C-alpha cells in the first residue's frame, strides 16, 4: 500500500504561503515552485538504498555511503509539471526525464492525453511523476496508467497542493503509488479548482493569464 506524506517543513510552508498569494508574479512564482520541488524531492528520495564503498580522503582511507544502483526518472505532466523539473534535477542531475501531456476538457473536466515520451530504459528506473496540483486526480491517474504499461521499478507522485477528492481518487486507483504533497486543502469548487489553492498553476508559472 502506498503512503501519503504531507510535508510540513517550515521552509516549504513559508514558500507555499508566498506561492498562494495572488500578488506573487510569474517570475517569483516559478522560482518558488522550483524551490519547493527541491525541498520535497529531498523527502521523496529518503528511502533510496545505500551501499558502502571505500574512498581515499586527503587524510586517510574511509568507508562511505553511495546510492545503491537506483536509477531515477522524473516525469512532469505538461504544462505545470515542468515548473517543478529544474528543482528536482538540482538534487538528482543524472536522472532522466520523460514528459506526459494532458489538458483538461473545459466541459467534462476530464483529462485528455495528447503526448507521451518516456526514457527508453524506463523499465529499469524508479519514476517520480510531477504535477503541482492534485485536484480531481484525473491527470495523475491517467499519467500513471500510461507509465505502468512500461513496467518501471516503482512510481511515486509528487505534487504541491492536493484536494481531498484528488487524493482519494489517486490512492484508490493506484494504491501502490507513494504520494508526496506540501498541503492538503479543503475541497474542490464547482469548476474543480482547489479551494483555497493558488489558482491555475500553469497560467501562473507561464504568465498566460
Rosetta blueprint (number, residue, H / E / L):
1 X L
2 X L
3 X L
4 X E
5 X E
6 X E
7 X L
8 X L
9 X L
10 X H
11 X H
12 X H
13 X H
14 X H
15 X H
16 X H
17 X H
18 X H
19 X H
20 X H
21 X L
22 X L
23 X L
24 X L
25 X L
26 X H
27 X H
28 X H
29 X H
30 X H
31 X H
32 X H
33 X H
34 X H
35 X H
36 X H
37 X H
38 X H
39 X H
40 X H
41 X H
42 X H
43 X H
44 X H
45 X L
46 X L
47 X L
48 X L
49 X L
50 X E
51 X E
52 X E
53 X E
54 X E
55 X E
56 X E
57 X L
58 X L
59 X L
60 X L
61 X E
62 X E
63 X E
64 X E
65 X E
66 X E
67 X E
68 X L
69 X L
70 X L
71 X L
72 X E
73 X E
74 X E
75 X E
76 X E
77 X E
78 X E
79 X L
80 X H
81 X H
82 X H
83 X H
84 X H
85 X H
86 X H
87 X H
88 X H
89 X H
90 X H
91 X H
92 X L
93 X L
94 X L
95 X L
96 X E
97 X E
98 X E
99 X E
100 X E
101 X E
102 X E
103 X E
104 X E
105 X L
106 X L
107 X L
108 X L
109 X L
110 X L
111 X E
112 X E
113 X E
114 X E
115 X E
116 X E
117 X E
118 X L
119 X L
120 X L
121 X L
122 X H
123 X H
124 X H
125 X L
126 X E
127 X E
128 X E
129 X E
130 X E
131 X L
132 X L
133 X E
134 X E
135 X L
136 X L
137 X L
138 X H
139 X H
140 X H
141 X H
142 X H
143 X H
144 X H
145 X H
146 X H
147 X H
148 X H
149 X L
150 X L
151 X L
152 X L
153 X L
154 X E
155 X E
156 X E
157 X E
158 X E
159 X L
160 X L
161 X E
162 X E
163 X L
164 X H
165 X H
166 X H
167 X H
168 X H
169 X H
170 X H
171 X H
172 X H
173 X H
174 X L
175 X L
176 X L
177 X L
178 X E
179 X E
180 X E
181 X E
182 X L
183 X E
184 X E
185 X L
186 X L
187 X E
188 X E
189 X L
190 X L
191 X L
192 X L
193 X L
194 X E
195 X E
196 X L
197 X L
198 X L
199 X L
200 X L
201 X H
202 X H
203 X H
204 X H
205 X H
206 X H
207 X L
208 X L
209 X L
